[in-house]
Amino acid sequence: MSTSYEQLVKRVQKEIGSPGAQSKHCVELQRREDESSEDWAQMLADLGTVENVTLTPIDDDAEHIRITWNPEESMA
């Protein structure tokens, strides 16, 4: 696993863990210019395997996405 991928994952985890995202159960993320498209695609693929998580592309390239989750379903 590359260091650039690990940095991307840490950034996404921080965004998901923010109080605002936790209260809304959603967050919008956009790939930064300094993040590789390969790392971004891998991160989306990894997130897509998580139960009760929905990824919604906001643009045609899926470089701007909305992540939503349902914590009640994950506890069931």
Backbone as CSV, one residue per row, in Angstrom:
resi,resn,N_x,N_y,N_z,CA_x,CA_y,CA_z,C_x,C_y,C_z
1,MET,0.850,-1.175,0.000,0.000,0.000,0.000,0.898,1.241,0.000
2,SER,0.609,2.159,-0.879,1.476,3.326,-1.030,1.219,4.361,0.064
3,THR,2.233,5.157,0.320,2.111,6.227,1.299,1.065,7.239,0.862
4,SER,0.998,7.536,-0.443,0.013,8.498,-0.925,-1.408,7.975,-0.690
5,TYR,-1.607,6.670,-0.854,-2.918,6.080,-0.592,-3.254,6.174,0.898
6,GLU,-2.282,5.872,1.737,-2.500,5.947,3.181,-2.863,7.367,3.605
7,GLN,-2.221,8.365,3.014,-2.536,9.762,3.333,-3.954,10.107,2.899
8,LEU,-4.366,9.618,1.740,-5.731,9.848,1.261,-6.738,9.218,2.217
9,VAL,-6.501,7.988,2.618,-7.404,7.295,3.530,-7.509,8.051,4.857
10,LYS,-6.386,8.533,5.370,-6.413,9.300,6.621,-7.242,10.567,6.467
11,ARG,-7.110,11.246,5.317,-7.890,12.461,5.083,-9.383,12.140,5.049
12,VAL,-9.740,11.068,4.354,-11.144,10.675,4.249,-11.689,10.271,5.618
13,GLN,-10.915,9.519,6.383,-11.344,9.122,7.722,-11.576,10.338,8.605
14,LYS,-10.705,11.333,8.493,-10.853,12.559,9.283,-12.144,13.287,8.901
15,GLU,-12.417,13.368,7.598,-13.644,14.030,7.132,-14.883,13.277,7.627
16,ILE,-14.872,11.959,7.504,-16.011,11.145,7.940,-16.204,11.265,9.454
17,GLY,-15.121,11.356,10.179,-15.186,11.420,11.630,-15.494,12.790,12.197
18,SER,-15.577,13.804,11.353,-15.838,15.156,11.852,-17.228,15.229,12.467
19,PRO,-17.411,16.093,13.479,-18.720,16.191,14.138,-19.870,16.496,13.167
20,GLY,-19.646,17.375,12.212,-20.704,17.706,11.259,-21.123,16.511,10.423
21,ALA,-20.135,15.762,9.928,-20.434,14.575,9.126,-21.128,13.514,9.969
22,GLN,-20.684,13.351,11.206,-21.289,12.341,12.069,-22.738,12.672,12.398
23,SER,-23.060,13.942,12.573,-24.443,14.290,12.894,-25.360,14.164,11.679
24,LYS,-24.820,14.390,10.474,-25.627,14.295,9.249,-25.575,12.906,8.618
25,HIS,-24.621,12.082,9.044,-24.375,10.759,8.459,-24.056,10.876,6.970
26,CYS,-23.397,11.969,6.602,-22.936,12.101,5.219,-21.805,13.128,5.157
27,VAL,-21.036,13.026,4.078,-19.945,13.963,3.832,-19.709,14.018,2.328
28,GLU,-19.347,15.191,1.842,-18.965,15.333,0.444,-17.455,15.473,0.374
29,LEU,-16.862,14.738,-0.547,-15.413,14.754,-0.718,-15.071,14.979,-2.181
30,GLN,-13.951,15.614,-2.392,-13.471,15.842,-3.743,-11.987,15.476,-3.791
31,ARG,-11.594,14.821,-4.883,-10.183,14.469,-5.037,-9.379,15.752,-5.196
32,ARG,-8.293,15.827,-4.457,-7.403,16.980,-4.554,-6.431,16.781,-5.707
33,GLU,-5.927,17.883,-6.232,-4.995,17.810,-7.364,-3.740,17.022,-7.030
34,ASP,-3.326,17.044,-5.761,-2.108,16.332,-5.381,-2.354,14.855,-5.055
35,GLU,-3.586,14.385,-5.219,-3.918,12.984,-4.976,-4.082,12.280,-6.320
36,SER,-3.495,11.115,-6.443,-3.548,10.412,-7.729,-4.945,9.853,-7.987
37,SER,-5.304,9.816,-9.247,-6.612,9.276,-9.615,-6.670,7.772,-9.316
38,GLU,-5.528,7.096,-9.368,-5.493,5.666,-9.045,-5.788,5.436,-7.564
39,ASP,-5.174,6.265,-6.700,-5.443,6.159,-5.261,-6.912,6.455,-4.979
40,TRP,-7.444,7.489,-5.640,-8.840,7.879,-5.437,-9.768,6.729,-5.846
41,ALA,-9.516,6.130,-7.005,-10.346,5.022,-7.479,-10.268,3.834,-6.526
42,GLN,-9.086,3.552,-6.000,-8.926,2.446,-5.050,-9.682,2.724,-3.762
43,MET,-9.606,3.963,-3.285,-10.314,4.333,-2.060,-11.826,4.182,-2.261
44,LEU,-12.347,4.615,-3.413,-13.775,4.473,-3.691,-14.165,2.995,-3.760
45,ALA,-13.318,2.190,-4.392,-13.592,0.752,-4.477,-13.616,0.134,-3.083
46,ASP,-12.682,0.527,-2.235,-12.637,-0.006,-0.869,-13.869,0.426,-0.081
47,LEU,-14.239,1.694,-0.186,-15.431,2.183,0.524,-16.693,1.503,0.013
48,GLY,-16.710,1.178,-1.271,-17.876,0.533,-1.853,-18.155,-0.850,-1.305
49,THR,-17.185,-1.438,-0.618,-17.372,-2.777,-0.046,-17.895,-2.729,1.394
50,VAL,-18.010,-1.525,1.957,-18.449,-1.381,3.349,-19.972,-1.402,3.404
51,GLU,-20.528,-2.243,4.282,-21.979,-2.335,4.423,-22.556,-1.029,4.938
52,ASN,-23.765,-0.711,4.469,-24.526,0.463,4.904,-23.860,1.782,4.546
53,VAL,-22.954,1.749,3.561,-22.319,2.962,3.054,-22.724,3.116,1.591
54,THR,-23.154,4.324,1.222,-23.555,4.610,-0.151,-22.668,5.705,-0.710
55,LEU,-22.136,5.475,-1.894,-21.322,6.463,-2.594,-22.141,7.015,-3.753
56,THR,-22.292,8.334,-3.793,-23.050,8.981,-4.857,-22.143,9.964,-5.576
57,PRO,-21.840,9.710,-6.850,-21.015,10.675,-7.596,-21.774,11.979,-7.791
58,ILE,-21.084,13.090,-7.628,-21.676,14.406,-7.833,-21.266,14.964,-9.193
59,ASP,-20.148,14.478,-9.721,-19.723,14.900,-11.057,-19.537,13.667,-11.946
60,ASP,-19.329,13.902,-13.222,-19.213,12.801,-14.180,-17.977,11.939,-13.974
61,ASP,-16.928,12.502,-13.387,-15.670,11.779,-13.195,-15.618,11.011,-11.879
62,ALA,-16.616,11.202,-11.015,-16.634,10.621,-9.664,-15.434,11.101,-8.856
63,GLU,-14.988,12.315,-9.151,-13.918,12.911,-8.351,-14.502,13.824,-7.280
64,HIS,-15.812,13.966,-7.288,-16.553,14.677,-6.249,-17.700,13.743,-5.888
65,ILE,-17.696,13.265,-4.651,-18.672,12.260,-4.250,-19.332,12.633,-2.926
66,ARG,-20.482,12.038,-2.710,-21.157,12.131,-1.411,-21.146,10.733,-0.821
67,ILE,-20.702,10.658,0.419,-20.696,9.389,1.144,-21.765,9.497,2.225
68,THR,-22.688,8.544,2.234,-23.705,8.506,3.287,-23.654,7.139,3.956
69,TRP,-24.063,7.116,5.200,-24.071,5.854,5.933,-25.218,5.858,6.919
70,ASN,-25.624,4.664,7.304,-26.728,4.482,8.241,-26.228,3.683,9.431
71,PRO,-25.880,4.371,10.509,-25.316,3.642,11.659,-26.319,2.691,12.307
72,GLU,-27.620,2.998,12.221,-28.621,2.109,12.824,-28.635,0.756,12.115
73,GLU,-28.524,0.778,10.785,-28.504,-0.483,10.036,-27.258,-1.296,10.333
74,SER,-26.148,-0.634,10.554,-24.907,-1.364,10.790,-24.913,-2.042,12.160
75,MET,-25.774,-1.571,13.062,-25.854,-2.182,14.399,-26.876,-3.310,14.454
76,ALA,-27.696,-3.429,13.427,-28.772,-4.424,13.432,-28.214,-5.833,13.286
